[in-house]
Amino acid sequence: MSRVGRALISIPQGVKFNFAQHEVTVKGPKGELKQTLEPGFEFDQQDGGLSLRRPSDQKRHRALHGLYRALVANMVKGVSEGYEETLELVGVGYRAEAKGQVLELALGYSHQIFFVVPPEIKVSTESAKGQNPKIMLSGIDKQLLGQVAAKIRGLRPPEPYKGKGVRYATEQVRRKAGKASGKGKK
């Protein structure tokens, strides 16, 4: 049996969980999320938490067991605590400015980039003198937040020689040595 699928999903105070007709609805202080599950999966109340039960031991059901449990656990955490992601811009002249749901970026190209952030995600920027500009993203949907952060990072991924580009705040960029000077070669 799946270790992830067997783990209990703890439901904190103020979070309401509903499962009807293969659709999970989780409401909390930060919002509401929905997820459709394949027919046959059921939830059982146990010790102040939920456990997910799969319909059979078919390979497909075993594969989906841990996935569905993780998705529902992420939904519960999202509506109760929320998720945050911070991106850092490393490079001379790199700037970011949030104007509502539009993120204006200067990433060393000949033009500005205007990135429209979905309304479910809150965006803010911070730039202090002497520090790299930062983009803070927050929301309740972990999947959407990660996708938006990855798209922004994909506009100028960090390069391995000088480390310039857009990176996650916790990301370690592996640096390569540049060209050898070539003094001993003829």
C-alpha positions in Angstrom: 0.0 0.0 0.0 1.2 3.5 -0.8 3.0 5.2 2.1 1.9 8.6 1.0 -1.7 7.4 0.4 -1.9 5.8 3.8 -0.9 9.0 5.7 -3.6 10.8 7.5 -4.7 14.3 6.3 -5.1 16.5 9.3 -7.9 19.0 9.1 -7.2 22.2 11.1 -9.7 24.4 12.9 -11.8 26.5 10.5 -11.4 24.3 7.5 -14.5 22.6 6.0 -14.1 19.4 3.9 -16.8 18.1 1.6 -16.7 15.1 -0.7 -19.7 14.5 -3.0 -19.9 12.9 -6.5 -16.2 12.4 -6.9 -15.4 16.1 -6.2 -13.5 17.3 -3.1 -14.3 20.8 -1.9 -12.1 22.4 0.8 -13.1 25.8 2.3 -11.0 27.7 4.7 -10.2 31.2 5.9 -8.1 32.0 2.8 -10.5 30.6 0.2 -12.0 27.6 -1.5 -10.5 24.9 -3.7 -12.0 22.0 -5.7 -10.5 18.8 -7.1 -12.2 16.0 -9.1 -11.2 12.4 -8.2 -11.6 9.3 -10.2 -14.7 7.2 -9.3 -14.3 4.7 -6.5 -12.0 6.6 -4.2 -13.5 7.3 -0.7 -12.5 9.2 2.4 -12.8 7.9 6.0 -12.9 10.0 9.1 -10.2 8.9 11.6 -8.8 10.5 14.8 -9.4 14.1 13.7 -8.2 13.5 10.2 -9.0 11.9 6.9 -7.7 8.8 5.2 -8.1 8.1 1.5 -9.2 4.6 0.5 -8.7 3.3 -3.0 -11.3 1.1 -4.8 -8.9 -1.8 -5.7 -5.3 -2.9 -6.0 -5.2 -2.3 -9.8 -2.0 -0.6 -10.9 -3.8 2.6 -11.9 -5.6 2.9 -8.5 -2.3 2.3 -6.7 -0.6 5.0 -8.8 -3.4 7.5 -8.1 -3.7 6.7 -4.4 -0.7 8.8 -3.2 -1.3 11.5 -5.8 -4.8 12.2 -4.7 -3.9 12.2 -1.0 -1.1 14.7 -1.7 -3.4 16.9 -3.8 -6.0 17.0 -1.0 -3.4 17.7 1.7 -2.0 20.6 -0.4 -5.5 22.0 -0.8 -6.1 21.8 3.0 -2.7 23.6 3.7 -3.5 26.1 1.0 -6.8 27.3 2.3 -5.6 27.3 5.9 -2.0 28.7 5.6 -1.4 29.6 2.0 1.8 29.2 -0.1 4.5 31.7 -0.9 7.3 31.7 -3.4 10.1 34.3 -3.8 12.1 34.9 -6.9 15.3 36.9 -7.1 16.6 38.9 -10.1 20.4 38.7 -10.4 22.0 41.0 -13.0 22.9 44.6 -13.6 19.9 46.6 -14.6 17.4 43.8 -13.9 14.2 45.3 -12.4 10.7 44.2 -11.5 7.6 46.3 -10.7 4.1 45.0 -9.9 1.2 47.2 -11.2 -1.9 45.4 -10.1 -1.8 41.9 -11.7 0.8 42.9 -14.3 4.4 42.3 -13.6 6.8 44.6 -15.5 10.2 43.1 -15.9 13.5 44.4 -17.3 15.7 41.4 -17.8 18.5 42.6 -20.1 16.5 42.3 -23.3 16.0 45.2 -25.7 12.4 45.5 -24.5 10.4 45.3 -21.3 8.4 42.1 -20.5 4.8 42.5 -19.2 3.7 39.3 -17.5 0.0 39.0 -16.5 -0.4 37.1 -13.3 -3.6 35.1 -12.7 -6.1 36.8 -10.3 -5.7 33.9 -7.8 -2.1 34.8 -7.2 -1.0 38.0 -5.3 2.2 39.5 -6.6 4.5 42.2 -5.0 8.0 43.4 -5.6 10.8 44.6 -3.3 14.0 46.3 -4.4 16.4 47.8 -1.8 19.5 49.6 -2.7 22.5 47.3 -2.9 20.3 44.1 -3.0 18.8 42.1 -5.8 15.2 42.9 -6.7 12.7 40.3 -5.4 9.3 39.1 -6.6 7.0 37.7 -4.0 4.1 35.5 -5.1 1.5 34.1 -2.8 -1.8 32.1 -3.2 -3.8 29.1 -2.0 -3.3 26.9 -5.0 0.2 25.3 -4.8 0.1 24.0 -8.4 -0.8 27.3 -9.9 1.7 29.2 -7.8 4.5 26.8 -8.9 3.5 27.1 -12.5 3.5 31.0 -12.4 6.8 31.0 -10.6 8.3 28.6 -13.2 7.1 30.7 -16.1 8.6 33.9 -14.6 11.9 32.0 -14.0 11.8 30.7 -17.6 11.9 34.3 -19.0 15.6 34.4 -18.1 16.8 31.3 -16.3 20.1 31.6 -14.4 23.1 31.0 -16.5 26.0 29.0 -15.1 29.0 31.3 -15.7 28.0 34.6 -13.9 24.8 33.4 -12.3 22.7 36.1 -13.9 19.0 35.6 -14.4 15.8 34.9 -12.5 16.1 32.3 -9.7 14.2 31.1 -6.7 15.4 32.7 -3.5 16.4 29.2 -2.1 18.0 28.0 -5.4 21.7 27.3 -5.6 23.1 27.9 -9.1 25.9 25.6 -10.0 28.7 27.7 -11.4 31.1 26.7 -14.2 34.6 27.9 -14.6 35.1 30.2 -17.5 37.6 29.7 -20.4 41.2 29.0 -19.4 43.5 31.8 -20.2 45.5 29.7 -22.7 48.9 31.2 -21.8 50.8 27.9 -22.1 49.4 26.8 -25.4 50.7 27.7 -28.9 
